[in-house]
Amino acid sequence: MSYSKIPPYILQELPDITETVNYPIKNIQRIKYTCFDVSRSLIAFGATSGGIYVFNRWPCEFVQLIPSKDGPITRLAISSDEKHVGFANGKGILTVTECDQSQSNGYSSTSSKEHQGNEVTAMVWTRNMLFAGDDVGKVSVLQLQSFIAKTMFQISSQIIMSLDSRICQLDSRDCMLLVSTLTRCYICNTAQEQYRQIGQKLRDGEFGACFANVQKPLTNGTIENKEENFTEVKKYNIVDDDARFVVGEEFSNTVIFSARPSSRLWEATVDGMVQRTHQFKQVLAKHPMKVVTVESYEKEMYSIEDFLDGRGQSVNFTKIYSFNDNIFAYNKNAIYFLNFQTVDDTVWFDAYKDIVECKLYNNMLYVWLANGSLISLKFSKLDKFLVKCYFDEKFTLCAALCTIFKDYLLSHNLSPKLSVLVGLRDKLDNNGVLKSVEGVLEKFDSMKSSDATQMKSGIYVVDNTYHTQSLLDENVQSKHAEENIFGPLSPEAMQALKGLSITVSDKLNTSKKILKEKWEDLKHLSIEKQDMTQIRTLQDSDKVPKWISRDEYTLEDAPAVLDNDIVFRETSQDIVEVDNNLVEQNKICKMLYQYSRLSLVNKESELSNLNSTIESYACDISQIYDVMLLLEKYCVSIGATDESKFVPNNIFLTYLSNSENKYVLIDLIIKDEVLYKYFVDSCIAVNIKTQKHSNIGCECGFPLPYVRTSQMPVFSDLIDEFIEQQWSSQTKEQCYEVCRRMPYLWRKILYLRRNEDLINILRILLQMLDESLLHSFLPQFTLDTWERAIQLYATLYANICLNCNKKFEHISVRDMLSWDQLGLMIIKSIGGRNAVKVMQKHANLIDFGALTVKFYYTCLLVALYEKYDCTITIPLADTIYSSYDFEDSRNEIHKLLQSTSRGVLKNTALPLTVAATSPFWGLKDVYNKLSQDPQENLSNDISMAMTINNLTDCALCGLPLQNIVLIKDGGLWVFRCGHTFHGACLNLNQIKLCPSCSIK
């Protein structure tokens, strides 16, 4: 079925990146993301901890954490050159810091307090200037002029505009700044230091504004010098309504769109004159389009509802962004692509609910949801998406889309590149789908007027489908599409490798099945029998012609051929005979390299054959090492210089991990100095490549606090086994040296030294700040040990290394383990009384207020309860700490302490409100139910959870337990085992311990 009015646009959902984005904070519940921004190659998230978590955009992977001590980040923006990131905190302080991805560099930053005490609501970069607006209408500029020194900015910061209401959105284009408030929209010329209002009619509410490019020339004004350096920042003056800006020719194709109530947009010139109003209310009456989800793309399913008009939507566009011919907008439950050139081509989608924020970069859209999910989407014209489906072998989906958009495809002028879709006739069975698109395929066939495509150089390329795909995919740089980086190969090998390069490109277009077929074809191709070392030498020589791609070829590039350059040689037996050893070397290297490329797609592919392949050529570990060196040279010879270390390192460790003789091989490596160094270097190189060996070590080799880097390194089992075998072979100093290069391994060292005196390893144990590791050592802590630990922790709390006393900046200890949390561990280790004593003794080391009343309440209760039950300390301490987040629980704990008479408790139970709000006190099922569905009324929630978990009657009196009044007034009490009783029953019978458990 074809629909004539469907806009020819597709919104495709890309593979999920939520897990990758949330991984750095997955194990730290107190840290949440608050805002984010995207740029050309980065995604950055601001967090409640004050840190900025930076990721590569494609492929999505964690890069670094930029720390800050100024409190939760509320808004951030990455500069267009990705050298700086600006961010604001809840106090209104604006900060700019370097956005260098190098882990070794420090971070230079500068701050502006122009908005202090207000909420920064909008930010935008223009070259070296960061503009910011706040909730009282102030707009400031923070200008970075130059670097004086490595750690200092030369800056200029000032308020430039004071407007009437909250700033909703800022946008910039060269020297022009666009400001949208709750009531008005202003255009500001930063070069002339003037601004004026756009239009006369006021509005009331959140409305956005943005610049956009259109193919409409403006003739007003003269050219401005947009490269001018602004060295002085002044407060700008407002221009009268009758006055107009002088607009240069660089803005001839630029217009302004300003959101208006009821789904309208004003279109204005850059000098602030409103030209027309775009009305989208009726076009948004159409049903929303369907998103092509990851699942539907894999299953090749796509359908749309009847595209009939319904009631118009009255939408207030709170933020708008322009790209191509579209204006993008969103609200809590929908996203909109408003086409200002052809209104009927406007589309909207309602696939995602509870949208917090959206960011757009070119045609890539990132949608952040309230549940923490980050959805990445791609908005494409139908033409490009059809070609993508075809090259991804989604032939059924491609044909279905041709059927749905049949009227559009038949009635519009299309790109000749779509002629490749004629191949659907051969890819689909002769069924109804093929018949329904026959007319479309005939048009595609007629568009293929010539079998040859003329390149820029004038050369014609025949049926170059690879070139077709590259032109239609903006992510592929066609400049190097034809460049031969594989060295001198036979034509058959070159063609197979071209196909392979398509397969293992970033988009991984071709299915794994086809990739394996190409791999099998490649393994049987003839190998050019040349010494790769000689090839590399020749390639470096000026006498050998350099490879020039066809698009870049000119007549000047043609080499001059002289007579004496032509050498005639008679056939020589030395030349005919080929060194079989070199052939074998090239063969094994090529197979191993292609294995590494194939493993990018399928981690388990050919794994069983890898070891047999290596062992067929090398008999012992020394020969395997020689093969890795050959593989490194091979990678360089084919142009894969960036992978020349990683590929052999990764294969070497993979082979060891899966070898049946792993323990024997590790022992041989430990005894050989060369192999030992290569193994350690390989472990470090592989983990740096996969971003799992981040900067977690001090300069002295001591580990830094471990929480944020808790992910396991690659080949962790193999590395642990390597350390353990070394330790047992009395080479402990070598173990320490390896740990200094890979600080993660200190965890293994601590395990191996677990039976030593704790004082000897206390510095390392504390500095890792791994709570699970600390808990495993708690039984060994004594009062003296804790006194020393508090002294060391006070030093560490100031971000000073416990080994070399140097300060580290990129990790904040106070955000990882507070004094309260350390106090909890002390209580569980040595009890409440001793915990107070040891903290009191070292009070001068603890910041004022760092230990809260929660710690002291816990100490008091533990001291009272452990008189009757010496095993109650740990669950009681955990319960008080975890339930203290609830106000009702805090009140009950306070009343419990007040009711204590002369240090004597009535029993060892806790009030139901306290027990139900913690997973550590016998009512874990009730707690889980409360956590899953929290409501405003805690007492009602507890009552419902008790019903679900069958907590009905008191075992002492037989009367019901479920009574809202008793729950609110603390009339129900719970023992550690979970048995629940009326408080009056326990008091009447003067019961200290659980009667049900005592009877049993």
MARKOL-58144 format. One record per residue (C-alpha): x, y, z. Coordinates in steps of 0.5 Angstrom, whole numbers, plus 500, padded with zeros to 3 digits. Layout:
<atoms>
XYZ;...
</atoms>
This chain:
<atoms>
500500500;503507498;501513501;502520497;503525503;508521507;514526508;521522505;524522512;527516516;529517524;533511525;535508532;542506533;545501537;544503545;550506548;546507555;550502558;557505556;555512558;552510565;558505566;563510570;558512575;554505575;557503582;556510585;549511587;550518590;553521583;548522578;548526571;545532571;546535564;550533557;552536551;555533544;560536539;564533533;567527537;565528544;559527549;560530556;556529562;556534568;554530575;552531582;559530584;562536580;565532575;565532568;565525564;567525557;566520552;568519545;562520540;563514535;565509538;562511544;567510550;569513556;575518555;576521562;573525568;575532569;574534576;571540580;570541587;565547586;558542587;553539582;554542575;547544572;549546565;555545560;557547553;563544549;567549545;566548537;574546537;573542543;579545546;575547552;568546556;564551560;560549565;556552571;554550578;548551582;551557585;551560579;559560578;561559571;567555569;572554563;577548563;581545558;578539554;584535553;583528552;590526554;590523561;597526563;596533562;593537568;587541567;587549567;581553569;578559570;571562573;567567573;562570578;557574574;551570575;553568582;547567586;542566580;541560576;545559569;539557564;543557557;550557554;553558548;560558545;563563539;570562537;574564544;567567547;563563552;556567553;551565558;544567561;541566567;534566571;534574572;535576565;543577565;547575559;555575560;561573556;567570558;572571553;579567553;584571549;590567550;595563554;600566559;602560562;600553562;596553568;593560567;588563562;588571560;580572561;575578560;568577564;563582564;555582564;553585557;546585557;540586563;534584560;527583563;526576564;529569565;534567559;531561555;536560550;542563546;545562539;550565536;553566529;560569528;559576531;551575532;548573538;541571539;537571546;531569547;527570554;520569557;517575553;522577548;527575543;533580542;539580536;545582538;551585534;557583539;562587534;558593534;556592542;549593540;542589540;535590538;528587540;525582534;518584533;513587537;508582540;510580547;509572549;509569556;513562557;519558555;520559547;527558544;530562538;536560533;539562527;538558520;541558513;536559507;538560500;535567500;540573499;540579504;542586500;542590506;549593509;556592508;561587510;564586517;570583519;569577523;576575524;576582529;579580536;575583541;580585547;575590551;568587554;563593555;555593556;551593550;546598548;539597545;538600539;531603537;526599533;527604527;534603527;537597523;544593524;549593518;549586516;555584512;554579506;557573510;550573513;546574506;543566507;542567515;535568518;532568525;527563527;523565534;518560537;511563538;505560542;501555538;506552534;508558530;515560528;517567526;522568521;526574521;532577518;539578521;538585522;531584527;526585522;520580522;519577515;513572516;510567520;510559519;504555522;505548524;499547528;495543522;501539519;502537526;495534526;498528522;499521526;507521528;512517524;515511526;522510529;526505525;528501532;534497532;530491533;525493527;532494523;534487524;528484523;527488517;520491519;517497518;510500518;506506519;499508521;494511516;497518515;490522516;489529519;487529526;486535531;492540530;497541536;498547540;506546542;510551545;517550542;521551548;528550545;529550537;535548533;537548526;540543521;539543513;532545512;529543518;528546525;528541531;524542537;522537543;518537549;517532554;514526550;515528543;520530538;519535532;523536525;519542522;521543515;521551514;522550506;516545505;511545511;508539509;515535510;514536517;515530521;514528529;515522533;512520540;516514541;520516547;517519554;520523559;525526555;529531559;534534554;536533547;542535543;543535536;550535532;548535524;543529523;545526529;540526535;541524542;535524547;536523554;531520558;529521565;530514567;538515565;537512558;541516552;538514545;542516539;538517533;540519526;535523521;536521514;533523507;529517504;534516499;540515503;537510508;534506502;542505499;544504507;539498507;541495501;548495503;547493509;543487506;536489509;533487502;526486505;526493509;528496503;523494498;518495504;520502504;520503496;512500497;510505502;514511499;512509492;508515490;514520492;519515489;516516482;514523482;520526485;527527481;532522485;539522486;542517480;546513486;539510487;540506481;544501485;537499488;535495481;539489484;533488489;530484483;536479484;536479492;528478493;524472491;519473486;513475490;508480491;513485494;517485488;511486484;509492488;516496487;517494480;515501477;520504482;525499480;524501472;525508474;531506478;533502472;532508467;536513471;542509470;544512464;551510463;555505466;560509468;561515473;566521471;571522477;574529478;580527474;576526468;577518469;571514468;569509474;565503471;560500476;563503482;558501488;563502493;564509491;556510491;556508498;561513500;558518497;551517500;554516507;557523510;561519515;566516510;571520507;571519500;578522499;582516501;577511499;581509493;588509496;591503497;594502504;595494503;602494499;603491493;598485492;595482486;588485483;584479486;587480493;586488492;579487491;577482497;581487501;576493499;570489500;573487507;575494509;567496507;566490512;570492518;569500517;566504523;559502521;560495520;555495514;556487512;553482516;558477520;556471515;559475509;565478513;567470514;566469507;571474505;576472510;576465507;577468500;582472503;586466506;586462499;589468495;596468492;601472496;606476493;613473495;616479497;620481503;616486507;622489510;625491503;618493501;618498506;625501504;623502497;617505499;621510503;625511497;624518493;626513487;620510487;613513485;608515491;601512490;596518488;589517489;585517482;581523484;588527486;592525480;594531475;599531469;604534474;604527478;606523472;614521473;619522467;621516464;629516462;632511458;637509463;632508468;630502463;634496465;634489461;635483465;636476463;632471467;636469473;635463477;636467484;630471482;626465480;627462486;623465492;625464499;619459502;621462509;619469507;613466504;611463510;612469514;608473510;602468510;602467518;602475519;597476514;592471517;594473524;592480522;586478519;584475525;585481529;580485524;575479524;575479532;572486532;566484529;565477533;569476539;569469539;570468531;576463529;578463537;579456537;583456530;588462533;592457537;593452532;595457527;600460531;603453534;603450527;608455525;612456532;614451537;616454543;614461547;621464544;619463537;612465538;615472540;619472534;612471530;609477534;615481532;614479525;607481525;609488528;613489522;607487517;602492520;607497519;608495512;601495510;600502513;597500519;602503524;597505529;595498530;602495529;603495537;596493539;595487534;601483536;600484543;593483543;594476539;600474544;595475550;589471547;594466545;597465552;590466555;587460551;593455551;593449555;600450557;598457560;602455567;608453564;608458559;608464564;613460568;618461562;616468561;618470568;625467567;626470561;628478561;626479554;619475554;618478561;618485559;614484552;609481557;608487561;608491555;603488552;598488558;599495559;598497551;592493550;589496556;590503554;588501547;581499550;580505555;581500561;588502564;586509566;590514570;589510577;596511579;601516582;607518579;611514585;607508583;602507588;595506586;590512587;583511589;580506586;572507586;571510579;576505575;573499578;572495571;576489570;582490565;583486559;586479561;585480568;585473570;592472566;595478569;593475576;596468575;602472572;603476579;601469583;606465580;611470581;610471588;610464589;617464586;620469590;621475585;616480589;620486587;619484580;611484582;612491585;615493579;609491575;604494580;607501579;606500572;599497572;596500579;590495579;594489581;596492588;589489589;592482587;598484592;594485598;590479597;597475597;599479603;593478607;596474612;601479614;601485619;596490617;600496619;605493613;600494608;595499611;598505606;596501600;589499602;587505604;589509598;585504594;579506597;576500595;570499600;569492598;576490599;577494606;571490609;574484607;580486612;575489617;576483622;584484622;583492624;585493632;584500636;591501634;590500627;584504626;588510630;594510625;588509619;585515621;592519621;593516614;586518612;586525614;592526609;589522603;582526605;587532602;588529596;595527598;599521596;601516602;607514599;610520596;606526599;605529592;598532591;593529586;588533583;584529578;581525583;577527589;577523595;572526599;567525594;569517594;569516602;566521607;568521614;561518616;563512611;569511615;566512621;561506619;567501618;570503625;564502628;563495625;570493627;571495634;564497636;561504638;564506644;571505641;569508635;567515639;574514643;578514637;575519633;575524639;582522640;584525633;578530632;583535630;584532624;577532622;574538619;568541622;561538621;565532617;562527622;554528622;549526628;548519624;555517626;554519634;547516634;549509631;555509636;550510642;545505639;551499638;553501645;546499648;544493644;551489644;550489651;545483650;547481643;554481641;553479634;548485633;553490631;554490624;547489622;545494627;550499624;548498617;541499618;541506622;546508616;541506611;535508614;537515616;535518609;528517611;525523616;520518619;526513621;530519623;525521628;524514631;531513632;531520636;525517640;528511641;534514644;530519648;526513651;532509654;532509661;539510665;543506659;538500659;534498653;527495653;529490648;533489642;528490637;527496632;521500630;518498624;519504620;527504621;527496620;522497613;527502610;533498610;535492607;539489613;534488619;530482617;525485612;528485606;522483602;518489605;524494603;525491596;517493595;518500598;524501593;520499587;514503588;515509593;510513595;509520599;506516605;511512608;506509613;501506608;507504603;509499609;502497611;501495604;508491603;507488610;500485607;504483600;509479605;504476609;506480616;499479619;498478626;503478633;505472635;504474642;497476643;494474636;492481634;493484627;499488626;497492620;494498623;496505621;496508627;501503630;506504625;506512625;506512633;512507633;507501636;510495632;517493633;522488629;527484631;534482627;531476624;525479622;519477627;515483628;511484635;506489638;511494642;506493648;506486648;514486648;514491654;508487658;512480658;519484659;522480653;529482650;531477645;526475639;521470643;520466636;527465635;528463643;522458642;525455636;
</atoms>
